[in-house]
């Protein structure tokens, strides 16, 4: 990994650690954990949309936007259909974690499009987002796991590698669905 990319990810990790409280995670408040999870998800969305923008990768930008939009949309839709209380009893929109869905959509998009060097730190930050949602008492682990699964599936199914010669594209309509295979020789 290039030093500049590595330095940026270390800075993001330090920012997340600082956002959780003054004396470390044991002293962090629910509000601080919630703010840190929102910041982490925002950083991931910014990276998933920003990296292809900087690289001039219009296809990657469109795929990232689609992946994040669909992953987040599914999570928000399920919140309306499955009225589960949050652990803090603030509302009945606890299942699934939309923060986790969006974070993992962005991380999976970065991984699938640009490789593990970007995808691994992105997934570690997405894992932090999910953990912070539990620590903030906004979600249970099952809520985070469901959001992560939705996001991961969205990112992996809707994003292709930047230089792939073989492309698998999922499709669906009113009569069925499947996977289309396209290959360049």
N, C-alpha and C positions, 0 to 999 in steps of 0.2 A: 504494500500500500504506500502511496506517495506520502511524504511528510506533511504536506498541506492538508490532505484529507484526514490523515491520522490526527493531526493537531485539532482540526475542527470537531472531530468526534470526541476527543478528550475534553475539549471546551464544553461541548453539549452535556457530557456526563457530569462535569463539575457544576454546570448551571443547575442541572436536575438535583444534584446532591445539596446544593446551597438552597434551593427552593423549598426543600422539605423541612427546614428548621435550623435554628442557630446551633444547637449542640449535637446535631445528628438525628437520625431517624427516630430514636426513642423519644425525643422531645417534640417531634413534629405534630402539628395539630391536624385535624381532619381537613380544615380549610387549606392548609399548606399542601397537604397531599393532593387535594383536588386541584389546586392551582398548578402543581407540578405535573399532574397527569394531563391537564389541558395544554400546558406549555410543551410537553413531550409530544403529544399528538400533533400540535401545530408545527413543531420542528420537522416531524416526519412528513407531513403533508407538504410543507414548504420545500423539503428536499426532493420529494417524489415529483413535484411539479417544476422545481427550480433546476434540477440537474439536466433534464432534457431540454429545458428552455435555454440554458447556458450552452449546451452542446449543439443547439440548433436541430434537435431531434423532434420534429413535429409529430411523428408517429408515436414516439415515446411519451410526449406530453399528452396526446389524446388518449393513449392507453392508460396512463396514470390517472387522468381525470375521470375516465370511465370506471376504472377499478375502484377508486375511492368513492365516487358517487354511488355506484351500485352497492358496494359493501356497506357504506353508511346508510343508504336508502333502505336496504333490507333490514338492518338493525333498527332503524327508526320505525319502520313498518311493524316489525315484531313487537316493539314496545307498545304499540297501540292495540295489538291483538292479544298479547299476553300481559294482563295487568298485574304484575308482581310487585309487592312492596319492596322498596329499597331497604337495606339494613338500618338506615337512619330514619326510616318512616317519613321521609320528606315528600314522597309521591309514589305512585304505582307504575313507575316506568323503569323498574330495575332489571328487566330481562329483555334482550341481552345488553351487554356493555357496548354502546355505540363508540365511546372513546377507543376501546380495544379494537373494534371492527375497523375503524378508520386508520388507526395506527398500524395494524397488521396488514391492511390493504396497501398502505404506502410502503411498508417494509418489504412485503412480498413483491410489489411492483419493482422496487429498486433492485432486489435480489434477482428477479427473473430477467430484468432488462439489462442490468449492468454487472452482474456477477456477485460472488460471495464477498469480495473485498468491501463492497458497499452494503450488501445485504446483511452481513453478520452484525455490524454495529447497529444497523437499522432495526434488526430483530431484537437486539439487546435493549434498545430504547423502547421498542414496542412492548417488550416484556416488563420494563419498568412502568410504562403507562398502565398496564393491567394490574400490576402489583399496587401501584399508587391508588387505583380506583377501589381496591379492596381495603387498603389502609385508610382511605378517606371515608369508609363506611357507606359508599355509594353503591357497591356491588358485592356479591358473593363470588367465590371462585368459579362457580358454574356459569354465572353471567359473563364473566371475563373469558372463560374458555369458549363459550358459544360465540361471543363477539370476535374472538381471535380466529376461530374456525371460519366464520363468515368472511372476515377480512382476508385471511390467508387464501381461501378458495377464490375469492374475487381477484386478488392480485395475481395468483398463479394462472388462473384460467383466462384472464382478459389481457395479459401482457405477454409479448413475445420477446425473445432475445434480440438485441440490437442488430446482430449479424447472422441470424439464423437462416440456413438454407432450407430447412424443413419447418413448416408452420402448422400447428394444430389449432383450429379455431372452433370453439363451441358455438352452436346455433340452436335456435328454438323458434317455433311458430305455433299456431293453434292446433296443428295436426301432429306434432311430434318434435323431436330434436335429435341432435347428434353432434359429431365432431367432423369438421371438414379438414382434409389433409391437402396441403399445397407444398410442392417441392420445386426448387430451382436447381438446374443442372448446368 
